[in-house]
Amino acid sequence: MSEKIQSHNTAEVAKILREAADTKITCDPIREIIGITDLAKAYEIQAINSKLRIAGGARVVGSKIGLTSVAVQKQLGVDQPDYGLLYDDMEVLNGGEISCKELMQPKVEAEIAFVLKKDLNSTSITTTEMLSAIDYAVASIEIVGSRVKDWNIKITDTIADNASASHFVVGHRPVRLENVDLINCKMTMYKNGELVSEGTGAACLGSPINACIWLAKTMAAHGSPLKAGEVILSGALGPMSAVEAGDNIKAVIEGLGEVSVAFSE
């Protein structure tokens, strides 16, 4: 392993992930090159591809939080979430459709999304500061995907791969925080009319707000603080579900309404 790390710099590893995304041919786990403990190196790889994506014309519109389930954290051997960036070209309109040709090993999960009305520059943000910085919440569906073959990932694989982000959908019913129970709200997600996932807001680190606080502190520490107008996908409220062409997904979150997306050839 040490020889591999020495013979590959982060730019070369970032290129492996870009080529996988461009060709839609999955790559071997990145951890085979950088190991499974160097989170800083994994975020450095993510940042390289982020800068190139922005240079190519993409615009950052928010962030996603991954690994908000304690069970999944234990599975990957970590004690914290991770994050990736959301770009304008990743959005699929609510009720819209996306071709599976654009996706890699797609899965979906239902989440609460938050839109900010204030910048968050502090690495020591409090709960009340987080609450006052949020403009409103909406229901959302995150489409996750992995450039790593067979979803054979550990923490450094997914971080380097932009937290396994792919696309996202947000609902059209913005709700102020005082009008939704973020902890006890029930989520149900349906695939072709069949229930495939359910949970509550508490499944996301006890509360989606806890996840947002972690994100705000972490991104400020990394020199990329959250900004007003950006969206935060706060993390799954229940198990994810694999999708394929022909599937229709609808998620309903109590107090926030529903959001849906279809998958075509």
KACOR-V642197 format. One record per pair of residues at least 12 apart in sequence whose ideal C-beta (glycine too) atoms are under 8 Angstrom apart, sorted by sequence separation. I is the first residue (numbers start at 1). J is the second residue. If there is no record, write none. Layout:
i->(I:I)
j->(J:J)
//
This chain:
i->(30:146:186:187:248:249:17:67:68:120:148:186:187:248:249:16:67:118:147:186:187:248:249:30:66:67:118:146:185:247:248:65:66:117:184:185:237:247:13:16:65:66:116:117:183:184:215:246:65:66:116:117:146:183:184:245:246:64:115:116:145:182:183:215:244:245:246:13:63:64:114:115:144:145:181:212:243:245:13:63:64:114:115:144:145:63:64:114:115:144:145:212:62:63:114:115:142:143:183:211:10:62:113:142:143:183:211:8:60:61:112:113:142:143:182:8:60:61:112:113:142:143:182:208:60:61:112:113:141:182:208:4:5:17:59:112:140:141:4:5:58:59:110:111:140:5:58:61:110:111:140:204:205:1:10:14:18:58:110:111:139:140:204:13:17:109:110:138:139:204:108:109:138:203:204:1:10:14:18:53:108:138:139:203:10:14:50:108:109:138:203:107:108:138:201:11:106:107:137:138:199:200:10:14:46:106:107:136:137:199:46:106:135:136:137:199:103:105:136:137:198:199:36:104:105:136:197:103:104:197:39:104:134:137:196:197:197:98:105:137:196:105:131:141:189:187:191:92:187:189:191:113:192:193:191:192:113:191:113:191:115:190:106:189:190:170:189:190:104:189:190:103:168:188:189:103:187:188:102:168:187:187:186:187:185:186:98:185:112:185:185:82:96:112:181:180:181:84:90:92:94:180:82:90:91:92:93:94:179:180:24:76:77:78:82:84:85:90:91:92:94:110:26:64:66:76:77:84:90:91:94:110:131:134:26:76:84:86:91:110:130:24:83:84:85:109:175:82:84:108:175:76:86:127:130:171:21:130:133:173:20:173:171:172:127:130:171:110:126:171:172:67:109:125:171:112:170:169:67:125:142:169:66:112:125:169:111:124:140:114:122:123:142:122:125:112:120:144:66:111:123:65:66:114:122:123:64:120:121:120:143:64:64:121:120:119:120:119:120:119:141:119:116:118:141:116:117:140:50:116:117:139:42:46:49:116:139:42:45:46:115:116:139:41:42:45:46:115:116:39:43:46:115:116:39:42:43:46:114:115:139:30:36:38:42:113:114:138:139:141:143:29:36:37:113:137:139:140:141:26:27:28:29:36:39:113:114:139:141:26:27:28:35:113:138:26:27:34:111:112:26:29:31:111:26:29:81:111:29:31:111:112:21:30:31:34:110:111:20:30:109:110:20:29:109:110:109:17:30:81:109:30:109:83:108:109:81:107:108:69:80:81:107:68:69:70:83:107:108:68:83:106:107:68:105:106:106:108:110:112:17:68:100:110:17:100:112:86:100:14:65:99:13:65:86:65:110:65:63:108:81:63:106:103:63:98:100:97:98:99:100:101:94:95:96:97:98:99:100:68:69:94:95:96:97:98:99:63:65:68:69:94:97:62:63:64:65:67:68:61:62:63:64:65:66:92:60:61:62:63:65:62:43)
j->(42:158:198:199:260:261:30:80:81:133:161:199:200:261:262:30:81:132:161:200:201:262:263:45:81:82:133:161:200:262:263:81:82:133:200:201:253:263:30:33:82:83:133:134:200:201:232:263:83:84:134:135:164:201:202:263:264:83:134:135:164:201:202:234:263:264:265:33:83:84:134:135:164:165:201:232:263:265:34:84:85:135:136:165:166:85:86:136:137:166:167:234:85:86:137:138:165:166:206:234:34:86:137:166:167:207:235:33:85:86:137:138:167:168:207:34:86:87:138:139:168:169:208:234:87:88:139:140:168:209:235:32:33:45:87:140:168:169:33:34:87:88:139:140:169:35:88:91:140:141:170:234:235:32:41:45:49:89:141:142:170:171:235:45:49:141:142:170:171:236:141:142:171:236:237:35:44:48:52:87:142:172:173:237:45:49:85:143:144:173:238:143:144:174:237:48:143:144:174:175:236:237:48:52:84:144:145:174:175:237:85:145:174:175:176:238:143:145:176:177:238:239:77:145:146:177:238:145:146:239:82:147:177:180:239:240:241:143:150:182:241:151:177:189:238:237:241:143:238:241:243:168:247:248:247:248:170:248:171:249:174:249:166:249:250:231:250:251:166:251:252:166:231:251:252:167:251:252:167:233:252:253:253:254:253:254:167:254:182:255:256:155:169:185:254:254:255:159:165:167:169:255:158:166:167:168:169:170:255:256:101:153:154:155:159:161:162:167:168:169:171:187:104:142:144:154:155:162:168:169:172:188:209:212:105:155:163:165:170:189:209:104:163:164:165:189:255:163:165:189:256:158:168:209:212:253:104:213:216:256:104:257:256:257:213:216:257:197:213:258:259:155:197:213:259:201:259:259:158:216:233:260:158:204:217:261:204:217:233:208:216:217:236:217:220:208:216:240:163:208:220:163:164:212:220:221:163:219:220:220:243:165:168:225:225:225:226:226:227:227:249:228:226:228:251:227:228:251:162:228:229:251:155:159:162:229:252:156:159:160:229:230:253:156:157:160:161:230:231:155:159:162:231:232:156:159:160:163:231:232:256:148:154:156:160:231:232:256:257:259:261:148:155:156:232:256:258:259:260:146:147:148:149:156:159:233:234:259:261:147:148:149:156:234:259:148:149:156:233:234:149:152:154:234:150:153:205:235:154:156:236:237:147:156:157:160:236:237:147:157:236:237:148:157:237:238:238:147:160:211:239:161:240:215:240:241:214:240:241:203:214:215:241:203:204:205:218:242:243:204:219:242:243:205:242:243:244:249:251:253:160:211:243:253:161:244:256:231:245:160:211:245:160:212:233:214:259:215:215:261:235:219:263:263:226:261:263:261:262:263:264:265:259:260:261:262:263:264:265:234:235:260:261:262:263:264:265:230:232:235:236:261:264:230:231:232:233:235:236:230:231:232:233:234:235:261:230:231:232:233:235:233:222)
//
